[in-house]
Amino acid sequence: MRALVQRTSSASVSVDSVITGQIGRGFLVFLGIGKSDTEDDMTYLVDKVINLRVFSDEQGKFDRSVQDVGGEILLVSQFTLYADTRKGRRPGFSDAMPVHEAKELFIKATEHFRNSGVNIETGIFQADMSVSLVNEGPVTLLVDSADRLKSRNT
């Protein structure tokens, strides 16, 4: 499971010109679900994102999480995070989880984020969405649940 996390001062997502989710300070999280992802991947990723310390403390150091600053999260499904661009010019998406399974895991991830106590807004799964944001910093991070396996081996 992959999350592209952008620290924002504001962000919104709309479908057919209707806003479906809108936040102030916090994270815009694009969430990609791979075909081999499990609930363990989801749990790891949600915990990692919620606890990322990329908000500044009084000394200007990255030492506060989105929870610490009373921030919000705008969660948007993004299967293209699993694009394979190694061959040719058209990306392949064979590593992305099939739609019906991915939707179930996306719903579970949304619930898991909500259980953290942070206000969560979302887009609409599989819709053609327009996303707007003010990236604060800019701060943009890629979190991949596969990294948890790599860190155990080092």
DSSP file with accessible surface (Angstrom, degrees, kcal/mol):
  #  RESIDUE AA STRUCTURE BP1 BP2  ACC     N-H-->O    O-->H-N    N-H-->O    O-->H-N    TCO  KAPPA ALPHA  PHI   PSI    X-CA   Y-CA   Z-CA
    1    1 A M              0   0    1      0, 0.0   144,-3.1     0, 0.0     2,-0.4   0.000 360.0 360.0 360.0 138.7    0.0    0.0    0.0
    2    2 A R  E     -AB  32 144A  69     30,-2.7    30,-3.4   142,-0.2     2,-0.4  -0.963 360.0-169.5-125.7 140.9    1.3    3.4   -0.9
    3    3 A A  E     -AB  31 143A   0    140,-3.0   140,-3.0    -2,-0.4     2,-0.7  -0.995  11.2-157.2-129.4 124.8    0.5    6.9    0.4
    4    4 A L  E     -AB  30 142A  47     26,-2.5    26,-2.6    -2,-0.4     2,-0.5  -0.923  23.9-162.6 -96.0 113.4    1.7   10.1   -1.2
    5    5 A V  E     -AB  29 141A   2    136,-3.4   136,-2.8    -2,-0.7     2,-0.5  -0.897  12.0-175.6-108.4 124.8    1.4   12.5    1.7
    6    6 A Q  E     -AB  28 140A  30     22,-2.6    22,-2.7    -2,-0.5     2,-0.4  -0.982  23.6-133.0-121.6 125.7    1.4   16.3    1.2
    7    7 A R  E     -A   27   0A  20    132,-2.1   129,-2.5    -2,-0.5   132,-0.4  -0.625  37.1-173.0 -75.7 130.0    1.3   18.7    4.1
    8    8 A T  E     -AB  26 135A   0     18,-3.1    18,-2.2    -2,-0.4   127,-0.2  -0.878  44.3-158.8-127.2 156.1   -1.3   21.3    3.4
    9    9 A S  E    S-     0   0A  51    125,-2.0     2,-0.3     1,-0.4    16,-0.2   0.580  96.0  -4.9 -98.2 -18.3   -2.7   24.5    4.6
   10   10 A S  E     + B   0 134A  51    124,-0.8   124,-2.6    16,-0.1    -1,-0.4  -0.937  67.4 170.5-166.0 151.2   -5.9   23.7    2.7
   11   11 A A  E     -CB  23 133A   6     12,-2.0    12,-2.9    -2,-0.3     2,-0.3  -0.975   3.8-178.8-159.4 151.9   -7.1   21.0    0.2
   12   12 A S  E     -CB  22 132A  23    120,-2.7   120,-2.8    -2,-0.3     2,-0.4  -0.986  12.3-153.9-150.9 158.0  -10.3   19.9   -1.4
   13   13 A V  E     -CB  21 131A   0      8,-2.5     7,-2.6    -2,-0.3     8,-1.5  -0.994  16.2-174.4-132.8 139.6  -11.6   17.3   -3.8
   14   14 A S  E     -CB  19 130A  24    116,-2.5   116,-2.6    -2,-0.4     2,-0.4  -0.960  16.3-155.9-135.8 154.3  -14.6   17.6   -6.0
   15   15 A V  E >  S-CB  18 129A  21      3,-2.5     3,-1.8    -2,-0.3   114,-0.1  -1.000  86.8  -7.8-127.7 125.2  -16.6   15.4   -8.4
   16   16 A D  T 3  S-     0   0  147    112,-0.5    -1,-0.1    -2,-0.4     3,-0.1   0.904 131.4 -56.3  52.3  43.5  -18.7   17.1  -11.1
   17   17 A S  T 3  S+     0   0  121      1,-0.2     2,-0.5    -3,-0.1    -1,-0.3   0.591 114.3 118.4  66.7  13.3  -17.9   20.5   -9.6
   18   18 A V  E <   -C   15   0A  94     -3,-1.8    -3,-2.5     0, 0.0     2,-0.3  -0.951  67.8-124.9-110.3 123.2  -19.3   19.4   -6.2
   19   19 A I  E     +C   14   0A  89     -2,-0.5    -5,-0.3    -5,-0.3     3,-0.1  -0.497  30.4 174.9 -68.7 125.4  -16.9   19.4   -3.3
   20   20 A T  E     +     0   0A  43     -7,-2.6   102,-0.5     1,-0.4     2,-0.3   0.570  69.4  14.0-104.9 -16.3  -16.9   16.0   -1.6
   21   21 A G  E     +C   13   0A   1     -8,-1.5    -8,-2.5   100,-0.2    -1,-0.4  -0.952  62.2 174.0-159.4 141.1  -14.2   16.7    0.9
   22   22 A Q  E     +C   12   0A 114     -2,-0.3     2,-0.3   -10,-0.2   -10,-0.2  -0.980   4.7 175.3-153.1 135.4  -12.4   19.7    2.2
   23   23 A I  E     -C   11   0A   9    -12,-2.9   -12,-2.0    -2,-0.3     3,-0.1  -0.911  19.1-148.4-134.7 165.2   -9.8   20.4    4.9
   24   24 A G  S    S+     0   0   25      1,-0.4    -1,-0.1    -2,-0.3   -16,-0.1   0.267  74.6   1.5 -97.7-127.8   -7.6   23.1    6.3
   25   25 A R  S    S+     0   0  105    -16,-0.2    47,-2.1    45,-0.1    -1,-0.4  -0.324 103.7  62.4 -64.7 134.8   -4.2   22.4    7.8
   26   26 A G  E    S-Ad   8  72A   0    -18,-2.2   -18,-3.1    45,-0.3     2,-0.4  -0.975  84.4 -31.9 156.3-137.7   -3.2   18.8    7.7
   27   27 A F  E     -Ad   7  73A   1     45,-2.5    47,-2.8    -2,-0.3     2,-0.6  -0.969  26.3-152.7-125.0 137.4   -2.4   16.1    5.0
   28   28 A L  E     -Ad   6  74A   0    -22,-2.7   -22,-2.6    -2,-0.4     2,-0.6  -0.943  28.3-165.6 -96.2 121.0   -3.7   15.4    1.6
   29   29 A V  E     -Ad   5  75A   0     45,-3.3    47,-2.9    -2,-0.6     2,-0.6  -0.955  14.2-162.2-117.6 113.5   -3.1   11.6    1.3
   30   30 A F  E     -Ad   4  76A  27    -26,-2.6   -26,-2.5    -2,-0.6     2,-0.6  -0.863  19.2-156.9 -88.8 122.2   -3.3    9.9   -2.1
   31   31 A L  E     -Ad   3  77A   2     45,-2.9    47,-2.9    -2,-0.6     2,-0.4  -0.911  12.0-172.9-112.6 118.2   -3.8    6.2   -1.2
   32   32 A G  E     -A    2   0A   0    -30,-3.4   -30,-2.7    -2,-0.6     2,-0.5  -0.903   9.4-154.4-107.9 137.9   -2.8    3.5   -3.7
   33   33 A I        -     0   0    9     -2,-0.4    64,-2.7   -32,-0.2     2,-0.2  -0.950   8.8-148.7-118.3 121.7   -3.6   -0.1   -3.0
   34   34 A G  B >   -F   96   0B   1     -2,-0.5     3,-1.9    62,-0.3    62,-0.3  -0.489  27.0-110.4 -87.8 159.0   -1.5   -2.9   -4.6
   35   35 A K  T 3  S+     0   0  115     60,-2.7    61,-0.1     1,-0.3    -1,-0.1   0.731 117.7  45.2 -64.0 -19.8   -2.8   -6.3   -5.5
   36   36 A S  T 3  S+     0   0  100     59,-0.3    -1,-0.3     2,-0.0    60,-0.1   0.367  85.2 125.1-103.9   7.5   -0.9   -8.1   -2.7
   37   37 A D    <   -     0   0   17     -3,-1.9     2,-0.2     3,-0.1    68,-0.0  -0.346  37.6-172.2 -70.6 148.0   -1.8   -5.6    0.0
   38   38 A T     >  -     0   0   65     -2,-0.0     4,-1.9    67,-0.0     3,-0.2  -0.714  43.7 -91.8-127.1 178.2   -3.4   -6.9    3.2
   39   39 A E  H  > S+     0   0   96      1,-0.2     4,-2.8    -2,-0.2     5,-0.2   0.820 125.3  60.6 -64.7 -28.1   -5.0   -5.4    6.3
   40   40 A D  H  > S+     0   0  112      2,-0.2     4,-2.4     1,-0.2    -1,-0.2   0.909 104.2  48.9 -63.7 -40.5   -1.6   -5.6    7.9
   41   41 A D  H  > S+     0   0   15     -3,-0.2     4,-2.7     2,-0.2    -2,-0.2   0.921 112.0  49.5 -61.8 -43.6   -0.3   -3.2    5.2
   42   42 A M  H  X S+     0   0    4     -4,-1.9     4,-2.8     2,-0.2     5,-0.3   0.937 110.7  48.5 -62.6 -46.2   -3.2   -0.9    5.8
   43   43 A T  H  X S+     0   0   61     -4,-2.8     4,-2.3     1,-0.2     5,-0.2   0.930 113.3  47.7 -61.0 -46.3   -2.7   -0.9    9.6
   44   44 A Y  H  X S+     0   0   55     -4,-2.4     4,-2.5    -5,-0.2    -1,-0.2   0.941 114.3  46.3 -58.6 -49.8    1.0   -0.1    9.2
   45   45 A L  H  X S+     0   0    0     -4,-2.7     4,-2.7     2,-0.2     5,-0.2   0.923 112.1  48.7 -64.9 -45.1    0.4    2.6    6.7
   46   46 A V  H  X S+     0   0    3     -4,-2.8     4,-2.8     1,-0.2     5,-0.2   0.946 113.8  47.5 -60.7 -46.4   -2.3    4.4    8.6
   47   47 A D  H  X S+     0   0   96     -4,-2.3     4,-1.7    -5,-0.3    -1,-0.2   0.913 112.3  50.1 -61.0 -42.2   -0.3    4.3   11.8
   48   48 A K  H  X S+     0   0   92     -4,-2.5     4,-0.6    -5,-0.2    -2,-0.2   0.938 113.6  44.3 -62.9 -46.6    2.8    5.6    9.9
   49   49 A V  H >< S+     0   0    0     -4,-2.7     3,-1.2     1,-0.2    17,-0.3   0.941 112.1  51.5 -65.7 -47.2    0.9    8.5    8.3
   50   50 A I  H 3< S+     0   0    6     -4,-2.8    17,-0.8     1,-0.3    16,-0.5   0.853 116.8  41.2 -58.5 -33.9   -1.0    9.5   11.5
   51   51 A N  H 3< S+     0   0   74     -4,-1.7    -1,-0.3    -5,-0.2    -2,-0.2   0.379  78.9 129.1-101.0   4.5    2.3    9.6   13.4
   52   52 A L    <<  -     0   0   29     -3,-1.2     2,-1.1    -4,-0.6    14,-0.4  -0.425  52.3-144.9 -59.7 128.1    4.5   11.3   10.8
   53   53 A R        +     0   0  147     -2,-0.2    12,-0.3     1,-0.2    -1,-0.1  -0.713  54.0 127.2-100.2  85.4    6.2   14.2   12.5
   54   54 A V        +     0   0   11     -2,-1.1     2,-0.4    10,-0.8    -1,-0.2   0.170  43.1  94.7-126.3  15.0    6.5   16.8    9.8
   55   55 A F  E    S-G   64   0C   0      9,-2.2     8,-2.1    -3,-0.1     9,-2.1  -0.901  79.7-110.1-106.2 141.1    4.9   19.8   11.5
   56   56 A S  E     -G   62   0C  51     -2,-0.4     6,-0.2     6,-0.2     2,-0.1  -0.389  22.9-148.7 -76.6 144.0    7.2   22.3   13.2
   57   57 A D    >   -     0   0   24      4,-2.2     3,-2.0    -2,-0.1    -1,-0.1  -0.193  49.2 -74.5 -89.5-169.2    7.6   22.7   16.9
   58   58 A E  T 3  S+     0   0  145      1,-0.3    -2,-0.1     2,-0.1    -1,-0.0   0.754 134.7  52.3 -62.6 -25.3    8.5   26.1   18.6
   59   59 A Q  T 3  S-     0   0  143      2,-0.1    -1,-0.3     0, 0.0     3,-0.1   0.380 119.6-108.6 -91.3   3.0   12.1   25.7   17.5
   60   60 A G  S <  S+     0   0   52     -3,-2.0     2,-0.3     1,-0.3    -2,-0.1   0.585  75.1 136.0  82.1  10.4   11.1   25.1   13.8
   61   61 A K        -     0   0  141      1,-0.1    -4,-2.2    -6,-0.0     2,-1.1  -0.672  68.0-106.9 -91.6 145.4   12.0   21.4   13.9
   62   62 A F  E    S+G   56   0C 105     -2,-0.3    -6,-0.2    -6,-0.2    -9,-0.1  -0.570  74.5 124.9 -67.3 101.8    9.8   18.7   12.4
   63   63 A D  E     +     0   0C  63     -8,-2.1     2,-0.4    -2,-1.1    -1,-0.2   0.292  43.5  82.5-146.1   9.6    8.5   17.2   15.7
   64   64 A R  E     -G   55   0C  73     -9,-2.1    -9,-2.2    -3,-0.1   -10,-0.8  -0.964  59.0-145.0-125.2 142.0    4.7   17.3   15.6
   65   65 A S     >  -     0   0    4     -2,-0.4     4,-1.6   -12,-0.3     6,-0.2  -0.419  37.3 -99.3 -91.3 173.1    2.2   14.9   14.0
   66   66 A V  T  4>S+     0   0    0    -16,-0.5     5,-2.9   -14,-0.4     4,-0.3   0.865 127.4  51.3 -61.7 -34.3   -1.1   15.8   12.3
   67   67 A Q  T >45S+     0   0   76    -17,-0.8     3,-1.3     1,-0.2    -1,-0.2   0.918 105.2  55.8 -66.5 -43.1   -2.8   14.8   15.6
   68   68 A D  T 345S+     0   0   99      1,-0.3    -1,-0.2     2,-0.1    -2,-0.2   0.814 112.2  41.8 -59.8 -33.8   -0.5   17.0   17.6
   69   69 A V  T 3<5S-     0   0   36     -4,-1.6    -1,-0.3    -3,-0.0    -2,-0.2   0.360 113.0-113.5 -97.7   5.5   -1.4   20.1   15.6
   70   70 A G  T < 5 +     0   0   66     -3,-1.3    -3,-0.2    -4,-0.3    -2,-0.1   0.826  63.1 161.3  66.9  31.5   -5.1   19.3   15.5
   71   71 A G      < -     0   0    7     -5,-2.9    48,-0.6    -6,-0.2   -45,-0.3  -0.144  31.2-132.4 -80.3 177.9   -4.8   18.8   11.7
   72   72 A E  E     -de  26 119A  53    -47,-2.1   -45,-2.5    46,-0.1     2,-0.4  -0.794   8.7-134.6-125.4 167.1   -7.2   17.0    9.3
   73   73 A I  E     -de  27 120A   0     46,-2.6    48,-2.7    -2,-0.3     2,-0.6  -0.993   3.6-159.5-130.0 131.7   -6.7   14.5    6.5
   74   74 A L  E     -de  28 121A   0    -47,-2.8   -45,-3.3    -2,-0.4     2,-0.5  -0.953  19.8-159.8-104.5 114.1   -8.2   14.5    3.0
   75   75 A L  E     +de  29 122A   0     46,-3.1    48,-1.6    -2,-0.6     2,-0.4  -0.880  12.9 177.9-104.4 123.3   -8.0   10.9    1.8
   76   76 A V  E     -d   30   0A   2    -47,-2.9   -45,-2.9    -2,-0.5     2,-0.1  -0.990  29.1-123.4-130.1 126.6   -8.2   10.3   -2.0
   77   77 A S  E     +d   31   0A  19     -2,-0.4   -45,-0.2   -47,-0.2     2,-0.2  -0.434  31.2 177.6 -67.8 142.0   -7.9    6.9   -3.7
   78   78 A Q    >   +     0   0   57    -47,-2.9     3,-1.8    -2,-0.1     4,-0.1  -0.616  16.2 174.2-151.6  80.6   -5.1    6.8   -6.3
   79   79 A F  G >  S+     0   0  118      1,-0.3     3,-2.2    -2,-0.2   -47,-0.1   0.779  74.5  77.4 -64.1 -20.9   -4.5    3.6   -8.1
   80   80 A T  G >  S+     0   0   56      1,-0.3     3,-1.8     2,-0.2    -1,-0.3   0.640  71.4  81.4 -68.3  -8.8   -1.9    5.3  -10.4
   81   81 A L  G <  S+     0   0   37     -3,-1.8    -1,-0.3     1,-0.3    -2,-0.1   0.669  91.2  54.4 -66.2 -12.8    0.6    5.1   -7.5
   82   82 A Y  G <  S+     0   0   17     -3,-2.2    13,-0.5    -4,-0.1    -1,-0.3   0.110  80.5 139.1-104.8  22.2    1.1    1.5   -8.7
   83   83 A A    <   -     0   0   36     -3,-1.8     2,-0.6    12,-0.1    10,-0.2  -0.401  45.3-146.5 -67.0 138.7    1.8    2.6  -12.3
   84   84 A D  B     +H   92   0D  42      8,-2.8     8,-2.3     1,-0.1     3,-0.2  -0.944  25.3 167.7-106.8 113.8    4.6    0.7  -14.0
   85   85 A T        +     0   0  106     -2,-0.6    -1,-0.1     6,-0.2    -2,-0.0   0.184  44.1 105.2-111.9  16.5    6.4    3.0  -16.4
   86   86 A R  S    S+     0   0  200      1,-0.1     2,-0.4     6,-0.1    -1,-0.1   0.821  78.4  45.7 -69.8 -32.2    9.5    0.9  -17.1
   87   87 A K  S    S-     0   0  182     -3,-0.2     3,-0.2     3,-0.1    -1,-0.1  -0.925 111.2 -25.5-117.8 140.0    8.4   -0.1  -20.6
   88   88 A G  S    S-     0   0   72     -2,-0.4     0, 0.0     1,-0.2     0, 0.0  -0.089  85.2 -72.9  63.6-160.3    7.1    2.0  -23.4
   89   89 A R  S    S+     0   0  248      2,-0.1    -1,-0.2     1,-0.1    -4,-0.0   0.499 107.0  79.1-115.0  -9.6    5.2    5.2  -22.9
   90   90 A R  S    S-     0   0  217     -3,-0.2    -3,-0.1    -6,-0.0    -1,-0.1  -0.902  81.1-126.1-103.7 122.4    1.9    4.0  -21.6
   91   91 A P        -     0   0   53      0, 0.0     2,-0.3     0, 0.0    -6,-0.2  -0.332  17.9-139.8 -66.6 147.3    1.9    3.0  -17.9
   92   92 A G  B     -H   84   0D  31     -8,-2.3    -8,-2.8    -5,-0.1     3,-0.1  -0.786  10.9-165.3-102.4 152.3    0.7   -0.4  -16.9
   93   93 A F    >   +     0   0   72     -2,-0.3     3,-1.7   -10,-0.2   -10,-0.1   0.051  47.8 122.5-126.4  28.5   -1.4   -1.0  -13.8
   94   94 A S  T 3  S+     0   0   82      1,-0.3    -1,-0.1   -10,-0.1   -11,-0.1   0.712  73.3  59.2 -68.1 -16.7   -1.1   -4.7  -13.3
   95   95 A D  T 3  S+     0   0   63    -13,-0.5   -60,-2.7    -3,-0.1   -59,-0.3   0.569  85.4  97.5 -86.9  -8.6    0.3   -4.2   -9.7
   96   96 A A  B <  S-F   34   0B  15     -3,-1.7   -62,-0.3   -62,-0.3     3,-0.1  -0.543  85.1-106.3 -78.3 145.9   -2.8   -2.3   -8.6
   97   97 A M        -     0   0   20    -64,-2.7   -64,-0.1    -2,-0.2   -62,-0.1  -0.453  44.3 -94.1 -68.7 142.1   -5.5   -4.2   -6.7
   98   98 A P     >  -     0   0   70      0, 0.0     4,-2.8     0, 0.0     3,-0.3  -0.226  42.1-106.6 -56.1 149.7   -8.7   -5.0   -8.7
   99   99 A V  H  > S+     0   0   58      1,-0.2     4,-2.7     2,-0.2     5,-0.2   0.841 112.8  47.5 -51.5 -51.2  -11.4   -2.4   -8.1
  100  100 A H  H  > S+     0   0  155      1,-0.2     4,-1.6     2,-0.2    -1,-0.2   0.913 117.0  42.7 -65.3 -41.4  -13.8   -4.3   -5.9
  101  101 A E  H  > S+     0   0  108     -3,-0.3     4,-2.0     2,-0.2    -1,-0.2   0.908 114.3  51.9 -68.2 -41.6  -11.2   -5.6   -3.5
  102  102 A A  H  X S+     0   0    8     -4,-2.8     4,-2.8     1,-0.2    -2,-0.2   0.887 105.9  54.7 -63.2 -38.8   -9.4   -2.2   -3.5
  103  103 A K  H  X S+     0   0  102     -4,-2.7     4,-2.5    -5,-0.2    -1,-0.2   0.922 107.4  50.1 -62.1 -43.1  -12.7   -0.4   -2.6
  104  104 A E  H  X S+     0   0  123     -4,-1.6     4,-2.1     1,-0.2    -1,-0.2   0.923 113.9  44.7 -60.2 -44.7  -13.2   -2.7    0.4
  105  105 A L  H  X S+     0   0   14     -4,-2.0     4,-2.6     2,-0.2    -2,-0.2   0.872 111.1  54.0 -70.7 -34.1   -9.7   -2.1    1.7
  106  106 A F  H  X S+     0   0   10     -4,-2.8     4,-2.6     2,-0.2    -2,-0.2   0.928 108.7  49.2 -64.2 -42.5  -10.0    1.7    1.0
  107  107 A I  H  X S+     0   0   77     -4,-2.5     4,-2.4     1,-0.2    -2,-0.2   0.928 112.0  48.4 -62.3 -43.3  -13.2    1.8    3.1
  108  108 A K  H  X S+     0   0   79     -4,-2.1     4,-2.5     2,-0.2    -2,-0.2   0.905 111.0  50.5 -63.4 -40.5  -11.4   -0.1    5.9
  109  109 A A  H  X S+     0   0    0     -4,-2.6     4,-2.8     2,-0.2    -2,-0.2   0.917 108.9  52.0 -64.0 -40.7   -8.4    2.3    5.7
  110  110 A T  H  X S+     0   0   10     -4,-2.6     4,-2.5     1,-0.2    -2,-0.2   0.935 111.2  47.1 -60.2 -45.6  -10.8    5.3    5.9
  111  111 A E  H  X S+     0   0  107     -4,-2.4     4,-2.3     2,-0.2    -1,-0.2   0.907 111.1  51.8 -62.2 -41.5  -12.4    3.8    9.0
  112  112 A H  H  X S+     0   0   66     -4,-2.5     4,-0.5     2,-0.2    -2,-0.2   0.912 110.4  48.3 -63.7 -42.7   -9.0    3.1   10.5
  113  113 A F  H ><>S+     0   0    0     -4,-2.8     3,-1.4     1,-0.2     5,-0.6   0.931 111.1  51.2 -60.7 -44.8   -7.9    6.7    9.9
  114  114 A R  H ><5S+     0   0  122     -4,-2.5     3,-1.8     1,-0.3    -2,-0.2   0.875 101.7  61.0 -62.0 -36.4  -11.2    7.9   11.4
  115  115 A N  H 3<5S+     0   0  135     -4,-2.3    -1,-0.3     1,-0.3    -2,-0.2   0.661  90.0  71.5 -65.6 -14.4  -10.6    5.8   14.5
  116  116 A S  T <<5S-     0   0   32     -3,-1.4    -1,-0.3    -4,-0.5    -2,-0.2   0.638 111.8-116.6 -74.7 -14.9   -7.4    7.8   15.1
  117  117 A G  T < 5S+     0   0   70     -3,-1.8     2,-0.3     1,-0.4    -3,-0.1   0.318  75.0 126.9  94.5  -8.1   -9.5   10.8   16.1
  118  118 A V  S   <S-     0   0   11     -5,-0.6    -1,-0.4     1,-0.1     2,-0.3  -0.638  71.5-105.8 -81.4 139.4   -8.3   13.0   13.3
  119  119 A N  E     -e   72   0A  72    -48,-0.6   -46,-2.6    -2,-0.3     2,-0.5  -0.510  41.7-161.2 -65.0 126.1  -11.0   14.5   11.1
  120  120 A I  E     -e   73   0A   4     -2,-0.3     2,-0.3   -48,-0.2   -46,-0.2  -0.956  14.5-179.8-117.7 128.8  -11.1   12.6    7.8
  121  121 A E  E     -e   74   0A  62    -48,-2.7   -46,-3.1    -2,-0.5     2,-0.3  -0.866  13.8-166.3-116.0 156.5  -12.6   13.8    4.6
  122  122 A T  E     -e   75   0A  33   -102,-0.5   -46,-0.2    -2,-0.3  -109,-0.1  -0.927  20.5-129.2-139.6 165.3  -12.6   11.8    1.4
  123  123 A G        -     0   0    7    -48,-1.6     2,-0.5    -2,-0.3   -48,-0.1  -0.050  50.5 -83.7 -86.3-159.8  -13.1   11.8   -2.3
  124  124 A I    >   -     0   0   84    -47,-0.1     3,-2.1  -110,-0.1     5,-0.0  -0.967  47.0-110.6-116.2 121.7  -15.4    9.3   -4.0
  125  125 A F  T 3  S+     0   0   40     -2,-0.5     3,-0.1     1,-0.3   -22,-0.0  -0.219  96.8   0.3 -54.3 131.5  -13.7    5.9   -4.8
  126  126 A Q  T 3  S+     0   0  136      1,-0.2    -1,-0.3   -49,-0.0     2,-0.1   0.477 100.7 129.1  68.9   7.5  -13.2    5.4   -8.6
  127  127 A A  S <  S-     0   0   30     -3,-2.1     2,-1.0     1,-0.1    -1,-0.2  -0.488  72.4-105.5 -85.0 160.5  -14.8    8.8   -9.5
  128  128 A D        -     0   0  146     -2,-0.1  -112,-0.5    -3,-0.1     2,-0.3  -0.785  55.0-172.2 -83.3 105.0  -13.1   11.3  -11.8
  129  129 A M  E     -B   15   0A  37     -2,-1.0     2,-0.5  -114,-0.1  -114,-0.2  -0.745  27.0-145.9-109.1 152.0  -12.0   13.8   -9.2
  130  130 A S  E     -B   14   0A  74   -116,-2.6  -116,-2.5    -2,-0.3     2,-0.4  -0.973  21.4-163.4-112.5 127.1  -10.5   17.2   -9.2
  131  131 A V  E     -B   13   0A  47     -2,-0.5     2,-0.4  -118,-0.2  -118,-0.2  -0.936   8.3-175.8-117.3 132.6   -8.1   17.9   -6.3
  132  132 A S  E     +B   12   0A  72   -120,-2.8  -120,-2.7    -2,-0.4     2,-0.3  -0.959  12.7 161.0-123.2 144.5   -6.9   21.3   -5.2
  133  133 A L  E     -B   11   0A  61     -2,-0.4     2,-0.6  -122,-0.2  -122,-0.2  -0.994  39.9-137.4-156.5 157.5   -4.3   22.0   -2.5
  134  134 A V  E     -B   10   0A  77   -124,-2.6  -125,-2.0    -2,-0.3  -124,-0.8  -0.976  31.9-147.1-112.4 106.8   -1.9   24.5   -1.0
  135  135 A N  E     -B    8   0A  42     -2,-0.6     2,-0.5  -127,-0.2  -127,-0.3  -0.695  12.1-143.2 -80.1 116.6    1.1   22.4   -0.3
  136  136 A E  E >  S-     0   0A  53   -129,-2.5     3,-0.6    -2,-0.6  -129,-0.2  -0.694  72.9  -8.2 -86.7 122.0    2.7   23.9    2.8
  137  137 A G  E 3  S-     0   0A  60     -2,-0.5    -1,-0.1     1,-0.3     2,-0.1  -0.565 107.9 -91.9 126.3 -70.0    6.5   23.8    2.8
  138  138 A P  E 3  S+     0   0A 107      0, 0.0     2,-0.5     0, 0.0    -1,-0.3   0.576  72.8 169.9 -73.5 144.6    6.3   22.1    0.3
  139  139 A V  E <   +     0   0A  18     -3,-0.6  -132,-2.1  -132,-0.4     2,-0.4  -0.993   1.9 163.2-125.2 119.3    6.4   18.8    2.2
  140  140 A T  E     +B    6   0A  65     -2,-0.5     2,-0.3  -134,-0.2  -134,-0.2  -0.985   8.7 178.1-138.4 125.9    5.6   15.7    0.1
  141  141 A L  E     -B    5   0A  63   -136,-2.8  -136,-3.4    -2,-0.4     2,-0.5  -0.966  22.2-142.0-130.3 146.8    6.5   12.2    1.3
  142  142 A L  E     -B    4   0A 104     -2,-0.3     2,-0.5  -138,-0.2  -138,-0.2  -0.939  17.2-169.9-108.0 123.2    5.9    8.7   -0.1
  143  143 A V  E     -B    3   0A  11   -140,-3.0  -140,-3.0    -2,-0.5     2,-0.4  -0.965   4.0-174.6-113.1 127.4    5.1    6.0    2.5
  144  144 A D  E >   -B    2   0A  19     -2,-0.5     3,-1.8  -142,-0.2     4,-0.3  -0.986  24.9-146.6-126.4 125.5    5.1    2.4    1.2
  145  145 A S  T >> S+     0   0    1   -144,-3.1     3,-1.3    -2,-0.4     4,-0.5   0.767  98.0  69.7 -64.0 -21.9    4.0   -0.5    3.4
  146  146 A A  H >> S+     0   0   38   -145,-0.3     4,-1.3     1,-0.3     3,-0.9   0.780  85.2  71.0 -65.2 -22.5    6.6   -2.7    1.7
  147  147 A D  H <> S+     0   0   63     -3,-1.8     4,-2.4     1,-0.2    -1,-0.3   0.769  84.7  66.3 -65.1 -27.1    9.2   -0.6    3.5
  148  148 A R  H <> S+     0   0   32     -3,-1.3     4,-0.9    -4,-0.3    -1,-0.2   0.861 102.2  47.7 -64.8 -31.3    8.3   -2.2    6.8
  149  149 A L  H <X S+     0   0   81     -3,-0.9     4,-0.8    -4,-0.5    -1,-0.2   0.875 110.6  51.5 -74.6 -36.6    9.6   -5.5    5.5
  150  150 A K  H >< S+     0   0  127     -4,-1.3     3,-0.7     1,-0.2     4,-0.4   0.900 106.6  53.6 -66.7 -39.4   12.8   -3.9    4.2
  151  151 A S  H >< S+     0   0   74     -4,-2.4     3,-0.6     1,-0.2    -1,-0.2   0.796 103.7  56.6 -69.6 -25.6   13.5   -2.3    7.6
  152  152 A R  H 3< S+     0   0  173     -4,-0.9    -1,-0.2     1,-0.2    -2,-0.2   0.792 106.2  51.3 -71.1 -28.1   13.2   -5.6    9.4
  153  153 A N  T <<        0   0  142     -4,-0.8    -1,-0.2    -3,-0.7    -2,-0.2   0.471 360.0 360.0 -89.3  -3.7   15.9   -7.1    7.1
  154  154 A T    <         0   0  155     -3,-0.6    -3,-0.0    -4,-0.4     0, 0.0  -0.638 360.0 360.0-109.5 360.0   18.5   -4.3    7.7
